[in-house]
Amino acid sequence: MNLRETMDYLKERCKAVVYSIPEKDWNSLIDLIMSKEKIFIYGSGRSGLIGQLFAVRLVQMGLNVHFVGDMTTPIIGRNDLTLLISNTGNTTSVVRTAEIARRIGSHVVSLTSSPSSKLAAASDNTIVVRIVKEEMDSILAPLGTVFEDTVLFFFDCIIPELMKRLNVTEEDMRRKHAIWV
């Protein structure tokens, strides 16, 4: 096993999994992102980090985005989108967030590898990231790496379409990029 084998493995797995996500799911998520007042994103651990990366891109496009749990995050409302990420779909804090957000009236979309999970049951829509058990336990991609990399890849594939539909250029995004000068 070497770096190139791992890179090829991850590239092929992520590509195959993203291709397995129905186009209607892509379009539905894009439509929801564009139509909702505020967007709330949450995941725990490494899934949360992937969610934060996506949140930054959406903020750079000028959207009203918050990461659940940050001190400045407002209350989720009726006309909002709550986007949740959990490989197993059974992470307690993520499932509880789905239940609360849905009860309030927010539209809840989850990304999980388990379509029969508690998270999927608590969501309005579920985008299934189909990871096979062997991939979750692979030495080439330990502890959910294929799930996390695939979700990041999926989100990064959505960005250009959102840019096009929102008429946002890379220069527009650059102006909203955090600069520490």
Summary of the structure (lengths in Angstrom):
residues: 181
radius of gyration: 16.2
end to end distance: 42.4
largest distance: 49.9
contacts: 576
relative contact order: 0.18
helix: 53%
strand: 13%
